[in-house]
Amino acid sequence: MSAYVYPALFAAFVWWFSTGVILFLDNLPRSTFRWSLLGATLVMLSGVYGLMVSVHMSSVAGAYLGFASALAVWAWLEITFYMGYITGPRRHACVPGCQGWRHFGHAVQVSLHHELAIVLLGAGIVWISRDASNSVGLHTFLILALMHESARINVFLGVRNLSEQFVPEQLDHLRSFLRKRSMNPFFPLAITLATGVWVMLLAAIPLAEADPAGAVGLTLLATMLGLAILEHWFLVLPLPADRLWQWSLKAKQWRTRRPGIGPLRMQRLPLGQGDHG
């Protein structure tokens, strides 16, 4: 039983803690960003190296290394986006009333460079993982990327909980691309497909008992996908999910103590967008 519990706890803790750290760093004063970016880049390069090593390790340690390395690469993508370094050509909000394909095109422009970075890094990981004996890192990255895109589509189409308080000041314009509604047509399809894959992963774990590395790898992947599915449910259910990372918002309090940043300015932080069309 411990063969399943320990990797599941490891994946859950890394997911929770790394998400909080990223939120915390992205909401610190901008003067700290270059140092955070430097640290994140070093972590990302370590992750790339870890992936290159792990693909040749058919062991439990290799499964953990591949999983952690993929998360390190993904963390860099998240930090560079939410700090405003790699976003897209559009850096202002949409005017009220902008809708349809025009509005969708604006939303794509907001994160176009970020999406291209995901594709490029993903292609690199696919290349690194060619003929790999351990593909946990590759599959971890694919889960993160696909569920990320699903969540992005859902918040664009409309969900109940937008978690606007976590959006950093430098991306304040994102608010005009978030829609609040109880449900959207895409959500049932996305959650059904993801849950189907999750069930298949869970069913495969007992079949890999003779291969400890395989069982650990499948458990790590199933846990990460399960957590991503849980995050999707947080979007539509009336649950106070934001309390999981409430500690990360302390960084916004530090912003308010800087000269020239007062309470009136901070009132705009928890997401609200206008737009210039």
N, C-alpha and C positions, 0 to 999 in steps of 0.2 A: 504493500500500500504506500509506503514511503517513497517508492519509485515514482509515484504520481503526485503525491502531496508536495514534496519539496520543490520540484520544478514549477508546479502551479503557483505555489506561494512566491517563489522567486520572480516569476513573470508578473504576478499581480503587484508585488512591491515595486519592481522596476517601473512598471506602467504608471503607478500612482506617484511615485517619488519623482521620476523624470518629468512627468507632465507638470507637477508643481514647480519644479526648479525652472523649467522653461517659462512658465507663466510669470514667475517671480522676476527672472532676469529681463524679460521683455517689458516689464512695467517699471523697472528702475529708471533713474534719470538718464537721459541720452548720453551724458558724459561717460557713462560706464559701458556703453555699447561696444566700443572698439575692443575693450578688454574681454568682454563676454564673447565677442565674435572670434577673437584670437583663441581663447580657450576652447570654444566650440569647434573651431577648425582643427585644432590639434586633436581633439577627441574624435572628430570625423575621420581624420587621416589614420588615427589609431584603429578606428573601426574598419576602414578599407583594408588595412594590413591584417587585422584580425580575420576578416572574411577570406583573404587570400590564404591564410594559414588554415583556417577551420575547414575549408572545402576538402582538404586532404586528411582530415582527422575523423576516422570512423569510431569515435569514442563518445562517452558521456560528456567529457570535457569539451570535445569538439562541438557538440550540440549546444552547450551553454555559450561557448565562444562565438559561434555563428549567430546565435540569437542576440546576444549583447552587442555584437559588432554591427548588426543591421540596425539596431535601435540607436547606436551612436551616430550612424550616417543619417538616420531619419531625424534625430534631434537637431542636427546642423541645418537641415532643410526647414524645420519649424522655426528655429531661432532666426535664420536669415530672412524668413518671410515676416514674422511678427515684429522684428526690429526695423523692418522697412528697407532692408538691403536688397533683397531679391523678391520683387513683387510683380509688377507689370507696368506697362506704359501709361496706364490711367491711374492717377493719384488724387482724384477728387470724386465726390459723390454724385449721385443722379438726382436730377430735378424731380420734384413730386409729380407723379403722373406718367413718368417714363415707364413703359411696360412692353410686353411682347418680346419679339426677337431683338429689337433695338436694345432693350434693357438687358437681355441675356448677353448680347455682344459686349455691352459695357462691363458686365460682371466678369466675362472672360478676360477682358483687357486688364482688369484690376490684378489678376493673379497669373497672367500669361507666362511671365518669366519664371515664376515659381513652379508652374506646372511643367515647363520645359526642363527645369532643373531636375524634377522628379523623374522625368522620362530619361534624361541623360545618365543620371546616377543609376537608375534602374537598369538601363542597358549595360552599363559598366559592370553591375553586379551579375547580370546574366552572363556576360562574357567571362567574368572571373569564375563563375560556377559551372562552366562547360566541363563535361566529363567529371563532375564532382562526385565524390563518395559521400559527401555530407552537404545537403542542400537546405539545411534549416535556415541559414542566413538569407538565402534567396527567397524562400517562402515567407519568412517573417517580413521582409521588405514588401513583397507583393500584397500580403494581408494589410499592412499599414497603408500602402498606396491606394489600394482599391477601396478600403473602408473610408479613407480620407476623402476620396472623390465622391463616394456615396453620401457622406455627411455633408459635404459642400453643396451637392445638388439638393439635398433635403432642406437645408437652411435657406437656400435660394427660393425654393418652391413654397416653403412655409412650414414652420413647426411651432409647437406651443412654447418651448423653452429655448431661448436664443443664447442664454448665458452671456449677455452683453457686458456684464461687469468685468469679464476677463479680457475684453478687447483693449489692447494698449492704445495710448493716446496717438501714436504715430499712424495708426490705422483707423482712426476715427471715422473716415469716409466709408468704411465697410458697412456701416449701419444702414445705408440706403439700399444695400443689396440683401438685407435680411428681412424676411417676411414672417410675421407672427400669425399663425393660424393653428387650429387644432390638429390638422392632418393634411397630407397632400397625396396625390395618386401614386407617386413614386415610392413612398415609404413602405407600403405592404410588399411590393415586389422586391425591394432591396433587402428587407428584413427576412423575407422567406428564403431567398437565395442564400444569404449569409448563414442563416440557421441550418439550412440543408447541408452546406459544406461543413459547418461545425459538428453536426450530428455524425457525419461520415468520419470526421477526424476522431471523435470520441469512440466510435465503433472500432476504429483501426488500432487504438491504443492497446487493448487486451491482446490483440493478435500479434503484437510486437513484443510480447513478454520475453521471448527467447533472445531478443536483441535489446539490451538495456539502453544503448545509445538511441536506437529507433524509438523506443517507448518514451524516453525523455524528450526527444525532439518533437514527437507528436503531441506530447502533453504541453510543451511550451507553445506550440502553434495553436493548439485548441484553446488554451487559456487566453492567448492574445486575441484570437478571433472572438472568443466569448466576451471578453472585456469590450471589444469594439462594438459588438452587438448590444451590450449593456449601455454603452454610450449612446447608441442610436435610440434605445428606449428612453433614455434620459431626455431626449429631444421632445418627446411627445407625452410623457407621463408627468402628472403633477407631483414630482418628487424634488426635494431640495438637494439635488446632486451636487450643486456648486459648493456645498459645505465640505466636500472631500478635499477641495483645494483652497479653502478660504484663507489659509495661512499665506498663500502666495500673493494675496492682495495687499499685504503689508508694504510691498514695494511702492504701491500708489501713494501711501501715506508719506513715504520718504520724498516723493516728488512734490508734495504740497509744502514741504519745508524749505524748498529751494526759493531763493529770492525771485520775485516776479511771478510765482505760481501760487495763486490764492484759491480760496474756496470756490469762487465763482467759476474759475477755469476748471476745477476738478469736477464740477457738476456736469460737464460735458463728456467726461471720460466714459461712463457706463453706456456707451453706444447710442448714438442717435445720429442720423445722417441727413444731410441735405445734399444737393448735387448741382452741377453746372451743365447737365445734359450730356 
